[in-house]
Amino acid sequence: MRQCFYSVPVRYAGQRIDVRLLADRVEALDGARVVASHERAVQKGTQVLDLDHYLEVLAIKPGAFSGSSAFAQAKAQGRFSAVHQSFFDHARRQLGERDGTRAMIDVLLAHRILSHDAVVAGIERALSVNSCDPDVVIVEARRAAQHHAPTPGVDGLSRFDRPVPSLNQYDELLEATQ
């Protein structure tokens, strides 16, 4: 778009899709649904890549992960945080390069269904017990998400308060029949 390149999810590779050019954003559309949204690049020839768009391919070819442009951009922009890097390093030490990278990709895929803060909390908890299992990270991330989920307070439920029913009149009826 305008001599800049923007990533889309890998399932759209090779397909023609609509693009909406806004003042500060570029959106890729599948019908009416936005499938990718990027900050608009200003320099000609710039590549704006989202690591999440490549995870399915990188899971098949984990050797390409560390050297990928999308990974480099994610690190440079701070989306691949120091906590992520700690998990990645730990997983590669424990499982080897290929399986450690696959574990990291599984953790990154968890960002699709859980908040960033929850996944980071899950990574931190997994590392605290010396685990590099992505399932441990996801379970702990779900716990963290539930812990921080907004719950209705007592004030929010007070509109449902009703007085406790009295059974005194029924007792009087029973006494009258005896």
Secondary structure as a PSIPRED ss2 file (coil, helix, strand):
# PSIPRED VFORMAT (PSIPRED V4.0)

   1 M C   1.000  0.000  0.000
   2 R C   1.000  0.000  0.000
   3 Q C   1.000  0.000  0.000
   4 C C   1.000  0.000  0.000
   5 F E   0.000  0.000  1.000
   6 Y E   0.000  0.000  1.000
   7 S C   1.000  0.000  0.000
   8 V C   1.000  0.000  0.000
   9 P C   1.000  0.000  0.000
  10 V H   0.000  1.000  0.000
  11 R H   0.000  1.000  0.000
  12 Y H   0.000  1.000  0.000
  13 A C   1.000  0.000  0.000
  14 G C   1.000  0.000  0.000
  15 Q C   1.000  0.000  0.000
  16 R C   1.000  0.000  0.000
  17 I C   1.000  0.000  0.000
  18 D E   0.000  0.000  1.000
  19 V E   0.000  0.000  1.000
  20 R E   0.000  0.000  1.000
  21 L E   0.000  0.000  1.000
  22 L C   1.000  0.000  0.000
  23 A C   1.000  0.000  0.000
  24 D C   1.000  0.000  0.000
  25 R E   0.000  0.000  1.000
  26 V E   0.000  0.000  1.000
  27 E E   0.000  0.000  1.000
  28 A E   0.000  0.000  1.000
  29 L E   0.000  0.000  1.000
  30 D E   0.000  0.000  1.000
  31 G C   1.000  0.000  0.000
  32 A C   1.000  0.000  0.000
  33 R E   0.000  0.000  1.000
  34 V E   0.000  0.000  1.000
  35 V E   0.000  0.000  1.000
  36 A E   0.000  0.000  1.000
  37 S E   0.000  0.000  1.000
  38 H E   0.000  0.000  1.000
  39 E E   0.000  0.000  1.000
  40 R C   1.000  0.000  0.000
  41 A C   1.000  0.000  0.000
  42 V C   1.000  0.000  0.000
  43 Q C   1.000  0.000  0.000
  44 K C   1.000  0.000  0.000
  45 G C   1.000  0.000  0.000
  46 T C   1.000  0.000  0.000
  47 Q E   0.000  0.000  1.000
  48 V E   0.000  0.000  1.000
  49 L C   1.000  0.000  0.000
  50 D C   1.000  0.000  0.000
  51 L H   0.000  1.000  0.000
  52 D H   0.000  1.000  0.000
  53 H H   0.000  1.000  0.000
  54 Y H   0.000  1.000  0.000
  55 L H   0.000  1.000  0.000
  56 E H   0.000  1.000  0.000
  57 V H   0.000  1.000  0.000
  58 L H   0.000  1.000  0.000
  59 A H   0.000  1.000  0.000
  60 I H   0.000  1.000  0.000
  61 K C   1.000  0.000  0.000
  62 P H   0.000  1.000  0.000
  63 G H   0.000  1.000  0.000
  64 A H   0.000  1.000  0.000
  65 F C   1.000  0.000  0.000
  66 S C   1.000  0.000  0.000
  67 G C   1.000  0.000  0.000
  68 S C   1.000  0.000  0.000
  69 S H   0.000  1.000  0.000
  70 A H   0.000  1.000  0.000
  71 F H   0.000  1.000  0.000
  72 A H   0.000  1.000  0.000
  73 Q H   0.000  1.000  0.000
  74 A H   0.000  1.000  0.000
  75 K H   0.000  1.000  0.000
  76 A H   0.000  1.000  0.000
  77 Q C   1.000  0.000  0.000
  78 G C   1.000  0.000  0.000
  79 R C   1.000  0.000  0.000
  80 F C   1.000  0.000  0.000
  81 S C   1.000  0.000  0.000
  82 A H   0.000  1.000  0.000
  83 V H   0.000  1.000  0.000
  84 H H   0.000  1.000  0.000
  85 Q H   0.000  1.000  0.000
  86 S H   0.000  1.000  0.000
  87 F H   0.000  1.000  0.000
  88 F H   0.000  1.000  0.000
  89 D H   0.000  1.000  0.000
  90 H H   0.000  1.000  0.000
  91 A H   0.000  1.000  0.000
  92 R H   0.000  1.000  0.000
  93 R H   0.000  1.000  0.000
  94 Q H   0.000  1.000  0.000
  95 L H   0.000  1.000  0.000
  96 G C   1.000  0.000  0.000
  97 E H   0.000  1.000  0.000
  98 R H   0.000  1.000  0.000
  99 D H   0.000  1.000  0.000
 100 G H   0.000  1.000  0.000
 101 T H   0.000  1.000  0.000
 102 R H   0.000  1.000  0.000
 103 A H   0.000  1.000  0.000
 104 M H   0.000  1.000  0.000
 105 I H   0.000  1.000  0.000
 106 D H   0.000  1.000  0.000
 107 V H   0.000  1.000  0.000
 108 L H   0.000  1.000  0.000
 109 L H   0.000  1.000  0.000
 110 A H   0.000  1.000  0.000
 111 H C   1.000  0.000  0.000
 112 R C   1.000  0.000  0.000
 113 I C   1.000  0.000  0.000
 114 L C   1.000  0.000  0.000
 115 S C   1.000  0.000  0.000
 116 H H   0.000  1.000  0.000
 117 D H   0.000  1.000  0.000
 118 A H   0.000  1.000  0.000
 119 V H   0.000  1.000  0.000
 120 V H   0.000  1.000  0.000
 121 A H   0.000  1.000  0.000
 122 G H   0.000  1.000  0.000
 123 I H   0.000  1.000  0.000
 124 E H   0.000  1.000  0.000
 125 R H   0.000  1.000  0.000
 126 A H   0.000  1.000  0.000
 127 L H   0.000  1.000  0.000
 128 S H   0.000  1.000  0.000
 129 V C   1.000  0.000  0.000
 130 N C   1.000  0.000  0.000
 131 S C   1.000  0.000  0.000
 132 C C   1.000  0.000  0.000
 133 D C   1.000  0.000  0.000
 134 P H   0.000  1.000  0.000
 135 D H   0.000  1.000  0.000
 136 V H   0.000  1.000  0.000
 137 V H   0.000  1.000  0.000
 138 I H   0.000  1.000  0.000
 139 V H   0.000  1.000  0.000
 140 E H   0.000  1.000  0.000
 141 A H   0.000  1.000  0.000
 142 R H   0.000  1.000  0.000
 143 R H   0.000  1.000  0.000
 144 A H   0.000  1.000  0.000
 145 A H   0.000  1.000  0.000
 146 Q H   0.000  1.000  0.000
 147 H H   0.000  1.000  0.000
 148 H C   1.000  0.000  0.000
 149 A C   1.000  0.000  0.000
 150 P C   1.000  0.000  0.000
 151 T C   1.000  0.000  0.000
 152 P C   1.000  0.000  0.000
 153 G C   1.000  0.000  0.000
 154 V H   0.000  1.000  0.000
 155 D H   0.000  1.000  0.000
 156 G H   0.000  1.000  0.000
 157 L H   0.000  1.000  0.000
 158 S H   0.000  1.000  0.000
 159 R H   0.000  1.000  0.000
 160 F H   0.000  1.000  0.000
 161 D C   1.000  0.000  0.000
 162 R C   1.000  0.000  0.000
 163 P C   1.000  0.000  0.000
 164 V C   1.000  0.000  0.000
 165 P C   1.000  0.000  0.000
 166 S C   1.000  0.000  0.000
 167 L C   1.000  0.000  0.000
 168 N H   0.000  1.000  0.000
 169 Q H   0.000  1.000  0.000
 170 Y H   0.000  1.000  0.000
 171 D H   0.000  1.000  0.000
 172 E H   0.000  1.000  0.000
 173 L H   0.000  1.000  0.000
 174 L H   0.000  1.000  0.000
 175 E H   0.000  1.000  0.000
 176 A H   0.000  1.000  0.000
 177 T H   0.000  1.000  0.000
 178 Q C   1.000  0.000  0.000
